[in-house]
């Protein structure tokens, strides 16, 4: 990690991240560098917004028996409640989901 120790403000300010104006509030504000270049990140006291692709350096951990999906509403770009997908089991009668009964599908 970089340090600011021993650096002069005039030599380091462009590499620092800051808000476009003021302090954090309930409204999102663009995070920009010291030279005023906008990032894809917006912050408020209650939310984080990414304007562009959200990429993970490595895949989030996953279980071999369960998968959790994060859904995004295409109309509003809001993240909706995550759903959990349960595993399917294969036996001599075919594939089925042991935790879902026929009555729970309707």
QUIKA-V669759 format. One line per field, one symbol per residue. psi: psi as a letter, one per 30 degrees, with the letter a starting at -180 (. if undefined). burial: # if it has 24 or more other ideal C-beta (glycine too) atoms within 12 Angstrom, else .. A space follows every 10 residues. Layout:
psi = ???
burial = ???
This chain:
psi = kllfkfkkef ffeffkkllf kblkafkkkk kllffgkklf kklafflkkk iakjkkelkk kllffkkkkk kkjfefgkkl kklkkllkkk affakljfgk lefff.
burial = .......... .......##. ........## #......... ..#....... .......... .......... .......... .......... .......... ......
